[in-house]
Amino acid sequence: MRILNYREVIKESVEELVKLEKSQKDARLRDRVRMLRYLKEGLAVGQRQAGELVGLSGRHGQKLWRQYSTHGLGALLSTNHKGSWSKLGSRQQARLLQRLDSGDICTQAQLMGWLEQEMGIGYSQGGLSMLLTRLKVKLKTGRPVNVRKDVAGEQAFKKNAGPQGAIRRRHLLHR
């Protein structure tokens, strides 16, 4: 087993690595840079120990070192995460939003049935809920109204509540 002089092999300076470590928002990428910094500073003797100091397995530390030594720091800082695509295309989403604006679909169960029937796409309850959240669709309901509401009394109040009503009330109070 040969011992590498990591201070010479790692091209970046300790200051650059510290600055890069602090600028990382993703904790996984921050740990990768920290592992390199530990090797460069001499806080860790080998790749396994540096990985374990950061909280990774020793084998993963070796894998990251191999990735750094062959492809450089840029490969170490890329996650290759592409995300996932929605089951609905942009035109289908526009059609869905247009259908929801018509107001005849009130529940998620009705929407699941419509999607299955019209577009041939099946969604689970959780998947449909996440789709509606992503599209920023919310159930719009009116405020509740008391069944014993006095409509005539409300109109009379609105007539007396204006600026003239305030004057009339003031005159009534001072008499």
N, C-alpha and C positions, 0 to 999 in steps of 0.2 A: 504494500500500500504506500503510494507516494504522497507526500505532503505538499500541498500547493501553498504558495505565498500569495494569499488573497489580496494583500495590499498592492501588489504589482499587477495581478491578473485583472482585478476590477478597475476599469478605466475611469470611472467617475470618482470625484473627490468626496470626502466625508461631508463637506459642506453642501455639495450638490445633492447628495443623497438625503440629507436632513431636510433641505428645502423641498425636495420632491416628495418626501414622506409626509411632510406637513400639508402639502397642497392636494394630496389624494383624498377624495371624498369616500371612495369605496374602501372598506376596511380590509378586504382581501388584497387589494393592490398595495395598500399601505403596509400590510404585513410582509409582502414580497420585497418591498424596498427596504424595510427594516431588517429583514434577513440579510440582504446584501450589505447593509451598513454594519451589522454586527460582524460579518466576515471581514469587511474592510478595516474596522477599528481593532480587530483582534479579540473582541469579546467572546467569540465562539471559535473553537479550534477547527471544526469541520462543518460540512453541510448539514449533517444530521443534527448536530448540537445547535446550530443556528436556527434550523427549522423548529426544533423543540423549544428553544427560548422564545420564539415568536408565538408558539401555540399550535404549530403544525406537527404532523408526524415526521419522523426522521426521513422516511422514504419520500415523502412529499417535498421535503427540503432538498433532497438529492435531485428530484425531478425538476424542481424550479432552477437549481443551479445548472443542470444540463441545458435547460431551455435558455438561460441567460448566456451560457458560454457558446452556444451554437448560433443563436439568433439575436442576441443583444438585449439591451434594456427595453426597447420598444416592444418586443415580443412578450416580455415579462409583464408589461403594463397593459396589454390588451386582453380582454375577456372573451372575445369572439361570441358574445351573446347577441343573437339576432332578434330575439323576441318571438312572439307568436302572432299569427294572422287571425283575423276574425273570420267566422264562418260566413258572414255577410260581406259582400263587396260594397263599394261606396254607393253605387246606384241602388242596391238593395236597401242599404241603410237610409238613403234619401226617401225611398218608397215607403219604408217602415215609418219614418217620421211623418210623412204626409198622411199615412193611414191613421196614425195616432192623433194627428191634428183634427181629423174628421169627427172624433169624439164617440164613435160607436164601439170601440174596444175599451172596456173599463177595467178588466182584471188581467193579471198575468197569465192565467189559464186560458182566457180567450185569445190572448196574443200568441201563446204557444201553439194553439190550434190553428190560428191564421197563418203563422209562419210555416207550419207543417203542411197545411193545405195549399197555400199559394206558392211558396218557394221551395217546398220539399226539404226544409232544413229543420232538424229536431234540436231543441234546446232542453237542458235540464232546468229545474227551478233556479238553482244557484247560478247557472250560466246565463240565463235570461236576466236575472237580477243584476249580474255584473255588466251585461250588455247595456241595460237601461241606465245604469250608473255611469258608464263610460260615455253614453250618448247624452247624459244629463237630462233624462226624462224623469219627471216626477208626477205623481198623481195630484191633480189640481182639484181641490174641493172648496166649495163655498163655506162661509161661516155658518154655524148652526143658527136657526131662527126659532124663537119660541112659538109654539103653536097658538098661544093665547095673546099674540102680539096685537096691540091696539094701533091699527093703521091710522085711524082718524086722529087719535091723540098724538101720534108721531108727526103728522102733517101740521097740526096746530102748534106743536112745539117748535117745528122748523120755521113757521111763520113768525113766532114770537122770539126766536133765538137770534135773529139778525140784529144789526146795529139799531134799528128802530125799536125792536123788542126790548133791547137793553135800556133805551130811554124810557119806554113805557113802564118797565119794571121799576126804574129809579123813581119815577113820579108816584107810583103806587106806594113805594116804601116811605116817601117823605110826606105823605098826606096825613 
